[in-house]
Amino acid sequence: MTVLKALYGGTFDPVHYGHLRPVEVLANLIGLSRVIVMPNNVPPHRPQPEATSAQRMHMLALAIADKPLFTLDERELKRPTPSYTSETLKAWRSEQGPAQPLAFIIGQDSLLNFPSWHDYASILDNAHLLVCRRPGYPLTMKDPAHQAWLDDHLTHSADDLHRLPAGKIYLAETPWFDISATLIRERLQRGEPCAEMMPASVLAYIEEQGLYR
Ligand code: ATP
């Protein structure tokens, strides 16, 4: 059987346990052996990350150093301009061929605003969506048309994700982590502890670089 491959995009400013732990559980639940983490270039009209691209990349490398499930992909960071997820997945699909099962991992908050993403419908032409729970975000969409889109693509079968190349949305029963990068940046600025929210190596690097002060 072909092995399902998954990409996980985000700003990771900084990476934290809310990014890593639900995905580790997800991988066990559905039998994922590899997750490719892909930090993004933030479009100029959106608030810019506080850490540089190199620092975000370095923090991710530290965070996954002892976790063979994860690998890093710099393709979006290395491009001179921000890339749309739809374009990245189109390119990945053409590299991997039409039969390879591919997936994109997001948190529940991202699913809720997913219909506002550029060319969102085409994302499911190229990949499945694997959604991790996140506390404080409902499991249903506000707009009935978006809920109908979700219902149309929903699957409860991990087999579908391995059998089909793309097109399914899987809401994984992953544990809740009430952590966000925003919360961490705010806590660090106030000098509050964050040791339980992220790997010690990442926190040590943040301190050494004087980030988020
Ligand atoms: P910020 O607070 O700066 O907006 P963030 O913590 O939400 O950042 P991102 O880098 O924007 O992190 O998120 C990357 C991906 O990780 C998104 O799909 C997001 O939904 C998911 N994610 C982030 N935090 C969690 C969490 N605590 N639980 C589940 N998913 C999460």
py3Dmol code that shows the C-alpha trace and the ligand (Angstrom):
import py3Dmol

protein = """\
ATOM      1  CA  MET A   1       0.000   0.000   0.000  1.00  0.00           C
ATOM      2  CA  THR A   2       1.209   3.543  -0.709  1.00  0.00           C
ATOM      3  CA  VAL A   3       2.101   5.491   2.398  1.00  0.00           C
ATOM      4  CA  LEU A   4       0.037   8.574   3.218  1.00  0.00           C
ATOM      5  CA  LYS A   5       2.246  11.675   3.326  1.00  0.00           C
ATOM      6  CA  ALA A   6       1.281  14.772   5.305  1.00  0.00           C
ATOM      7  CA  LEU A   7       2.365  18.414   5.252  1.00  0.00           C
ATOM      8  CA  TYR A   8       1.933  20.689   8.246  1.00  0.00           C
ATOM      9  CA  GLY A   9       2.131  24.429   7.557  1.00  0.00           C
ATOM     10  CA  GLY A  10       2.193  27.360   9.956  1.00  0.00           C
ATOM     11  CA  THR A  11       4.072  30.396  11.159  1.00  0.00           C
ATOM     12  CA  PHE A  12       5.575  28.663  14.207  1.00  0.00           C
ATOM     13  CA  ASP A  13       6.511  31.965  15.921  1.00  0.00           C
ATOM     14  CA  PRO A  14       7.454  30.049  18.082  1.00  0.00           C
ATOM     15  CA  VAL A  15       6.714  26.316  17.759  1.00  0.00           C
ATOM     16  CA  HIS A  16       4.996  24.876  20.877  1.00  0.00           C
ATOM     17  CA  TYR A  17       3.440  21.675  22.260  1.00  0.00           C
ATOM     18  CA  GLY A  18       0.037  22.685  20.842  1.00  0.00           C
ATOM     19  CA  HIS A  19       1.624  22.213  17.409  1.00  0.00           C
ATOM     20  CA  LEU A  20       3.501  18.998  18.120  1.00  0.00           C
ATOM     21  CA  ARG A  21       1.498  16.852  20.526  1.00  0.00           C
ATOM     22  CA  PRO A  22      -1.879  16.709  18.742  1.00  0.00           C
ATOM     23  CA  VAL A  23      -0.054  15.757  15.533  1.00  0.00           C
ATOM     24  CA  GLU A  24       1.828  12.961  17.296  1.00  0.00           C
ATOM     25  CA  VAL A  25      -1.502  11.569  18.525  1.00  0.00           C
ATOM     26  CA  LEU A  26      -3.037  12.032  15.077  1.00  0.00           C
ATOM     27  CA  ALA A  27      -0.143  10.078  13.536  1.00  0.00           C
ATOM     28  CA  ASN A  28      -0.822   7.174  15.889  1.00  0.00           C
ATOM     29  CA  LEU A  29      -4.563   7.302  15.291  1.00  0.00           C
ATOM     30  CA  ILE A  30      -4.396   7.054  11.517  1.00  0.00           C
ATOM     31  CA  GLY A  31      -1.019   5.419  10.923  1.00  0.00           C
ATOM     32  CA  LEU A  32       1.059   8.327   9.624  1.00  0.00           C
ATOM     33  CA  SER A  33       4.776   7.617   9.612  1.00  0.00           C
ATOM     34  CA  ARG A  34       6.030  11.000   8.420  1.00  0.00           C
ATOM     35  CA  VAL A  35       4.917  14.605   8.814  1.00  0.00           C
ATOM     36  CA  ILE A  36       6.650  17.326   6.825  1.00  0.00           C
ATOM     37  CA  VAL A  37       6.632  20.602   8.742  1.00  0.00           C
ATOM     38  CA  MET A  38       6.659  23.637   6.471  1.00  0.00           C
ATOM     39  CA  PRO A  39       7.029  27.099   8.038  1.00  0.00           C
ATOM     40  CA  ASN A  40       5.500  29.830   5.887  1.00  0.00           C
ATOM     41  CA  ASN A  41       6.462  33.202   4.587  1.00  0.00           C
ATOM     42  CA  VAL A  42       3.914  35.669   5.958  1.00  0.00           C
ATOM     43  CA  PRO A  43       2.255  37.950   3.368  1.00  0.00           C
ATOM     44  CA  PRO A  44       3.226  41.617   3.771  1.00  0.00           C
ATOM     45  CA  HIS A  45      -0.328  42.759   4.599  1.00  0.00           C
ATOM     46  CA  ARG A  46      -0.469  40.455   7.649  1.00  0.00           C
ATOM     47  CA  PRO A  47       1.305  41.043  10.979  1.00  0.00           C
ATOM     48  CA  GLN A  48       4.893  39.882  10.555  1.00  0.00           C
ATOM     49  CA  PRO A  49       6.425  37.170  12.742  1.00  0.00           C
ATOM     50  CA  GLU A  50       8.652  38.503  15.520  1.00  0.00           C
ATOM     51  CA  ALA A  51      11.318  35.881  14.885  1.00  0.00           C
ATOM     52  CA  THR A  52      13.186  35.873  11.559  1.00  0.00           C
ATOM     53  CA  SER A  53      12.670  33.009   9.114  1.00  0.00           C
ATOM     54  CA  ALA A  54      16.020  31.561  10.155  1.00  0.00           C
ATOM     55  CA  GLN A  55      15.062  31.724  13.845  1.00  0.00           C
ATOM     56  CA  ARG A  56      11.651  30.089  13.243  1.00  0.00           C
ATOM     57  CA  MET A  57      13.386  27.363  11.256  1.00  0.00           C
ATOM     58  CA  HIS A  58      16.022  26.878  13.950  1.00  0.00           C
ATOM     59  CA  MET A  59      13.360  26.579  16.689  1.00  0.00           C
ATOM     60  CA  LEU A  60      11.551  23.942  14.623  1.00  0.00           C
ATOM     61  CA  ALA A  61      14.770  22.020  14.048  1.00  0.00           C
ATOM     62  CA  LEU A  62      15.386  21.984  17.821  1.00  0.00           C
ATOM     63  CA  ALA A  63      11.793  20.952  18.554  1.00  0.00           C
ATOM     64  CA  ILE A  64      11.846  17.949  16.219  1.00  0.00           C
ATOM     65  CA  ALA A  65      15.460  16.880  16.834  1.00  0.00           C
ATOM     66  CA  ASP A  66      14.408  13.820  18.874  1.00  0.00           C
ATOM     67  CA  LYS A  67      11.182  13.133  16.964  1.00  0.00           C
ATOM     68  CA  PRO A  68      11.660  11.012  13.838  1.00  0.00           C
ATOM     69  CA  LEU A  69       7.986  11.511  12.897  1.00  0.00           C
ATOM     70  CA  PHE A  70       8.793  15.050  11.736  1.00  0.00           C
ATOM     71  CA  THR A  71      10.960  16.416   8.947  1.00  0.00           C
ATOM     72  CA  LEU A  72      11.372  20.025   7.822  1.00  0.00           C
ATOM     73  CA  ASP A  73      10.706  21.571   4.438  1.00  0.00           C
ATOM     74  CA  GLU A  74      12.032  25.050   3.697  1.00  0.00           C
ATOM     75  CA  ARG A  75      10.382  25.496   0.333  1.00  0.00           C
ATOM     76  CA  GLU A  76       7.911  28.240   1.346  1.00  0.00           C
ATOM     77  CA  LEU A  77      10.473  30.106   3.477  1.00  0.00           C
ATOM     78  CA  LYS A  78      13.024  30.114   0.678  1.00  0.00           C
ATOM     79  CA  ARG A  79      10.654  31.624  -1.883  1.00  0.00           C
ATOM     80  CA  PRO A  80      11.015  35.386  -2.235  1.00  0.00           C
ATOM     81  CA  THR A  81       7.229  35.840  -1.959  1.00  0.00           C
ATOM     82  CA  PRO A  82       4.586  34.240   0.276  1.00  0.00           C
ATOM     83  CA  SER A  83       2.910  31.189  -1.229  1.00  0.00           C
ATOM     84  CA  TYR A  84      -0.703  30.154  -1.067  1.00  0.00           C
ATOM     85  CA  THR A  85      -1.289  26.706   0.418  1.00  0.00           C
ATOM     86  CA  SER A  86      -3.346  25.861  -2.689  1.00  0.00           C
ATOM     87  CA  GLU A  87      -0.286  26.557  -4.898  1.00  0.00           C
ATOM     88  CA  THR A  88       2.097  24.634  -2.645  1.00  0.00           C
ATOM     89  CA  LEU A  89      -0.206  21.607  -2.684  1.00  0.00           C
ATOM     90  CA  LYS A  90      -0.616  21.813  -6.457  1.00  0.00           C
ATOM     91  CA  ALA A  91       3.165  21.725  -6.850  1.00  0.00           C
ATOM     92  CA  TRP A  92       3.495  18.873  -4.333  1.00  0.00           C
ATOM     93  CA  ARG A  93       0.810  16.897  -6.147  1.00  0.00           C
ATOM     94  CA  SER A  94       2.575  17.244  -9.487  1.00  0.00           C
ATOM     95  CA  GLU A  95       5.832  16.047  -7.895  1.00  0.00           C
ATOM     96  CA  GLN A  96       4.173  13.057  -6.207  1.00  0.00           C
ATOM     97  CA  GLY A  97       1.918  11.918  -9.071  1.00  0.00           C
ATOM     98  CA  PRO A  98      -1.870  11.491  -9.175  1.00  0.00           C
ATOM     99  CA  ALA A  99      -2.174   8.291  -7.089  1.00  0.00           C
ATOM    100  CA  GLN A 100      -0.113   9.198  -4.024  1.00  0.00           C
ATOM    101  CA  PRO A 101      -2.308   9.862  -0.924  1.00  0.00           C
ATOM    102  CA  LEU A 102      -1.419  13.357   0.380  1.00  0.00           C
ATOM    103  CA  ALA A 103      -2.732  15.325   3.340  1.00  0.00           C
ATOM    104  CA  PHE A 104      -2.489  18.780   4.868  1.00  0.00           C
ATOM    105  CA  ILE A 105      -2.743  19.101   8.667  1.00  0.00           C
ATOM    106  CA  ILE A 106      -4.513  22.040  10.339  1.00  0.00           C
ATOM    107  CA  GLY A 107      -5.967  22.927  13.734  1.00  0.00           C
ATOM    108  CA  GLN A 108      -9.695  23.378  14.327  1.00  0.00           C
ATOM    109  CA  ASP A 109      -9.344  27.197  14.263  1.00  0.00           C
ATOM    110  CA  SER A 110      -7.883  26.983  10.758  1.00  0.00           C
ATOM    111  CA  LEU A 111     -10.750  24.765   9.570  1.00  0.00           C
ATOM    112  CA  LEU A 112     -13.253  27.414  10.692  1.00  0.00           C
ATOM    113  CA  ASN A 113     -11.666  30.087   8.526  1.00  0.00           C
ATOM    114  CA  PHE A 114     -10.520  27.691   5.808  1.00  0.00           C
ATOM    115  CA  PRO A 115     -13.216  28.862   3.333  1.00  0.00           C
ATOM    116  CA  SER A 116     -11.529  32.295   3.363  1.00  0.00           C
ATOM    117  CA  TRP A 117      -8.233  30.779   2.165  1.00  0.00           C
ATOM    118  CA  HIS A 118      -7.240  31.499  -1.428  1.00  0.00           C
ATOM    119  CA  ASP A 119      -8.775  28.924  -3.802  1.00  0.00           C
ATOM    120  CA  TYR A 120      -9.712  26.752  -0.799  1.00  0.00           C
ATOM    121  CA  ALA A 121     -11.848  24.286  -2.719  1.00  0.00           C
ATOM    122  CA  SER A 122      -8.894  23.279  -4.907  1.00  0.00           C
ATOM    123  CA  ILE A 123      -6.903  22.268  -1.827  1.00  0.00           C
ATOM    124  CA  LEU A 124      -9.088  19.171  -1.505  1.00  0.00           C
ATOM    125  CA  ASP A 125      -8.410  18.312  -5.160  1.00  0.00           C
ATOM    126  CA  ASN A 126      -4.797  17.777  -4.184  1.00  0.00           C
ATOM    127  CA  ALA A 127      -4.871  16.617  -0.559  1.00  0.00           C
ATOM    128  CA  HIS A 128      -6.996  15.430   2.350  1.00  0.00           C
ATOM    129  CA  LEU A 129      -7.424  17.755   5.318  1.00  0.00           C
ATOM    130  CA  LEU A 130      -6.549  16.331   8.720  1.00  0.00           C
ATOM    131  CA  VAL A 131      -7.960  18.504  11.495  1.00  0.00           C
ATOM    132  CA  CYS A 132      -6.699  18.501  15.102  1.00  0.00           C
ATOM    133  CA  ARG A 133      -8.931  19.661  17.945  1.00  0.00           C
ATOM    134  CA  ARG A 134      -8.197  22.977  19.580  1.00  0.00           C
ATOM    135  CA  PRO A 135      -9.958  24.193  22.732  1.00  0.00           C
ATOM    136  CA  GLY A 136     -12.292  27.130  22.321  1.00  0.00           C
ATOM    137  CA  TYR A 137     -13.210  26.475  18.688  1.00  0.00           C
ATOM    138  CA  PRO A 138     -16.521  24.876  17.650  1.00  0.00           C
ATOM    139  CA  LEU A 139     -16.665  21.757  15.489  1.00  0.00           C
ATOM    140  CA  THR A 140     -19.218  23.215  13.113  1.00  0.00           C
ATOM    141  CA  MET A 141     -18.994  25.987  10.537  1.00  0.00           C
ATOM    142  CA  LYS A 142     -20.916  29.260  10.922  1.00  0.00           C
ATOM    143  CA  ASP A 143     -22.112  29.508   7.326  1.00  0.00           C
ATOM    144  CA  PRO A 144     -24.517  26.696   6.275  1.00  0.00           C
ATOM    145  CA  ALA A 145     -22.914  26.568   2.809  1.00  0.00           C
ATOM    146  CA  HIS A 146     -19.513  25.947   4.414  1.00  0.00           C
ATOM    147  CA  GLN A 147     -21.028  23.315   6.720  1.00  0.00           C
ATOM    148  CA  ALA A 148     -22.489  21.592   3.628  1.00  0.00           C
ATOM    149  CA  TRP A 149     -19.011  21.659   2.032  1.00  0.00           C
ATOM    150  CA  LEU A 150     -17.575  20.113   5.204  1.00  0.00           C
ATOM    151  CA  ASP A 151     -20.299  17.436   5.398  1.00  0.00           C
ATOM    152  CA  ASP A 152     -19.725  16.561   1.735  1.00  0.00           C
ATOM    153  CA  HIS A 153     -16.064  15.785   2.325  1.00  0.00           C
ATOM    154  CA  LEU A 154     -16.145  14.408   5.844  1.00  0.00           C
ATOM    155  CA  THR A 155     -14.898  10.895   6.536  1.00  0.00           C
ATOM    156  CA  HIS A 156     -14.604   8.928   9.766  1.00  0.00           C
ATOM    157  CA  SER A 157     -12.492   6.249   8.141  1.00  0.00           C
ATOM    158  CA  ALA A 158      -8.713   6.374   8.362  1.00  0.00           C
ATOM    159  CA  ASP A 159      -8.711   3.789   5.544  1.00  0.00           C
ATOM    160  CA  ASP A 160     -10.159   6.377   3.147  1.00  0.00           C
ATOM    161  CA  LEU A 161      -7.132   8.578   3.815  1.00  0.00           C
ATOM    162  CA  HIS A 162      -4.736   5.830   2.745  1.00  0.00           C
ATOM    163  CA  ARG A 163      -6.864   4.497  -0.105  1.00  0.00           C
ATOM    164  CA  LEU A 164      -7.803   7.760  -1.844  1.00  0.00           C
ATOM    165  CA  PRO A 165      -5.262  10.323  -3.074  1.00  0.00           C
ATOM    166  CA  ALA A 166      -7.183  13.416  -1.824  1.00  0.00           C
ATOM    167  CA  GLY A 167     -10.605  14.949  -1.138  1.00  0.00           C
ATOM    168  CA  LYS A 168     -11.504  13.900   2.419  1.00  0.00           C
ATOM    169  CA  ILE A 169     -11.703  15.858   5.676  1.00  0.00           C
ATOM    170  CA  TYR A 170     -10.906  13.916   8.844  1.00  0.00           C
ATOM    171  CA  LEU A 171     -11.712  15.449  12.250  1.00  0.00           C
ATOM    172  CA  ALA A 172      -9.275  13.682  14.550  1.00  0.00           C
ATOM    173  CA  GLU A 173     -10.043  13.130  18.218  1.00  0.00           C
ATOM    174  CA  THR A 174      -6.790  14.615  19.435  1.00  0.00           C
ATOM    175  CA  PRO A 175      -6.272  15.945  22.970  1.00  0.00           C
ATOM    176  CA  TRP A 176      -6.740  19.624  23.694  1.00  0.00           C
ATOM    177  CA  PHE A 177      -3.783  21.898  24.261  1.00  0.00           C
ATOM    178  CA  ASP A 178      -4.732  25.384  25.311  1.00  0.00           C
ATOM    179  CA  ILE A 179      -1.537  26.939  23.947  1.00  0.00           C
ATOM    180  CA  SER A 180      -0.942  29.467  21.180  1.00  0.00           C
ATOM    181  CA  ALA A 181       2.152  31.233  19.936  1.00  0.00           C
ATOM    182  CA  THR A 182       0.411  34.538  20.751  1.00  0.00           C
ATOM    183  CA  LEU A 183      -0.054  33.471  24.369  1.00  0.00           C
ATOM    184  CA  ILE A 184       3.595  32.410  24.600  1.00  0.00           C
ATOM    185  CA  ARG A 185       4.851  35.708  23.119  1.00  0.00           C
ATOM    186  CA  GLU A 186       2.691  37.648  25.594  1.00  0.00           C
ATOM    187  CA  ARG A 187       3.825  35.558  28.555  1.00  0.00           C
ATOM    188  CA  LEU A 188       7.495  35.875  27.636  1.00  0.00           C
ATOM    189  CA  GLN A 189       7.122  39.622  27.283  1.00  0.00           C
ATOM    190  CA  ARG A 190       5.695  39.774  30.802  1.00  0.00           C
ATOM    191  CA  GLY A 191       8.489  37.492  32.042  1.00  0.00           C
ATOM    192  CA  GLU A 192       6.084  34.626  32.861  1.00  0.00           C
ATOM    193  CA  PRO A 193       7.178  30.970  32.680  1.00  0.00           C
ATOM    194  CA  CYS A 194       6.473  28.945  29.524  1.00  0.00           C
ATOM    195  CA  ALA A 195       8.426  25.767  30.289  1.00  0.00           C
ATOM    196  CA  GLU A 196       5.320  23.578  30.139  1.00  0.00           C
ATOM    197  CA  MET A 197       4.297  24.914  26.747  1.00  0.00           C
ATOM    198  CA  MET A 198       7.304  24.094  24.588  1.00  0.00           C
ATOM    199  CA  PRO A 199      10.480  21.993  24.446  1.00  0.00           C
ATOM    200  CA  ALA A 200      13.262  23.178  26.788  1.00  0.00           C
ATOM    201  CA  SER A 201      15.679  23.459  23.852  1.00  0.00           C
ATOM    202  CA  VAL A 202      13.358  25.951  22.099  1.00  0.00           C
ATOM    203  CA  LEU A 203      12.919  28.013  25.250  1.00  0.00           C
ATOM    204  CA  ALA A 204      16.686  28.094  25.822  1.00  0.00           C
ATOM    205  CA  TYR A 205      17.212  29.330  22.241  1.00  0.00           C
ATOM    206  CA  ILE A 206      14.556  32.037  22.699  1.00  0.00           C
ATOM    207  CA  GLU A 207      16.389  33.253  25.804  1.00  0.00           C
ATOM    208  CA  GLU A 208      19.798  33.097  24.160  1.00  0.00           C
ATOM    209  CA  GLN A 209      18.540  35.115  21.157  1.00  0.00           C
ATOM    210  CA  GLY A 210      16.621  37.598  23.316  1.00  0.00           C
ATOM    211  CA  LEU A 211      13.424  36.887  21.387  1.00  0.00           C
ATOM    212  CA  TYR A 212       9.876  38.012  22.344  1.00  0.00           C
ATOM    213  CA  ARG A 213      11.007  40.458  25.039  1.00  0.00           C
TER     214      ARG A 213
END
"""
ligand_1 = """\
31
ATP
P -0.525 32.517 16.629
O -0.981 32.508 18.047
O 0.718 33.360 16.385
O -1.634 32.828 15.647
P -0.574 29.608 16.521
O -0.137 29.136 17.850
O -2.035 29.560 16.189
O 0.012 31.063 16.256
P 0.346 28.821 13.854
O 1.774 28.745 13.489
O -0.437 29.954 13.318
O 0.261 28.765 15.473
O -0.400 27.473 13.554
C 0.017 26.469 12.678
C -1.030 25.376 12.675
O -1.074 24.773 13.984
C -2.458 25.873 12.398
O -3.124 24.942 11.552
C -3.108 25.886 13.768
O -4.498 25.663 13.680
C -2.393 24.729 14.467
N -2.343 24.907 15.936
C -1.675 25.873 16.609
N -1.848 25.740 17.941
C -2.637 24.654 18.115
C -3.198 23.994 19.284
N -2.990 24.462 20.525
N -3.964 22.892 19.080
C -4.211 22.426 17.816
N -3.719 23.008 16.696
C -2.953 24.102 16.817
"""
view = py3Dmol.view(width=600, height=400)
view.addModel(protein, "pdb")
view.setStyle({"model": 0}, {"cartoon": {"style": "trace"}})
view.addModel(ligand_1, "xyz")
view.setStyle({"model": 1}, {"stick": {}})
view.zoomTo()
view.show()
